[in-house]
């Protein structure tokens, strides 16, 4: 299965708030049931409560976003 890694999002997947250079961001990779692999970028303050749809495949932190 091929998966193309996309650039960091412009908005937080949890809050809809615009991501700005310097924000602490967690990237969450997940696969919704019956769907394709997705990556969601979430601000640090929302990362612990963010529950992606389907199966969680991985997550990592970006120290400082460069958007």
C-alpha positions, 0 to 999 in steps of 0.5 A, spaced: 500 500 500 502 506 497 501 512 502 503 519 500 505 524 506 502 530 505 505 537 508 502 540 514 495 542 515 493 549 515 488 548 520 488 544 527 483 538 525 480 538 532 479 545 533 479 548 526 484 554 529 489 556 524 496 553 525 501 558 525 509 558 524 512 556 531 505 552 534 507 545 537 503 540 533 501 532 533 500 529 527 496 523 527 495 517 522 489 513 522 485 509 517 477 510 518 473 504 517 472 502 509 476 509 508 483 510 506 489 512 511 489 519 513 493 524 517 490 529 522 494 535 524 492 537 531 495 543 536 498 541 542 493 543 547 488 538 543 492 532 542 490 528 548 483 529 547 483 528 539 480 521 537 481 520 530 476 515 526 477 508 525 484 505 527 490 509 530 496 507 526 501 512 529 502 519 532 508 524 532 510 531 535 513 536 531 516 541 535 515 547 531 510 548 525 513 551 519 507 553 515 
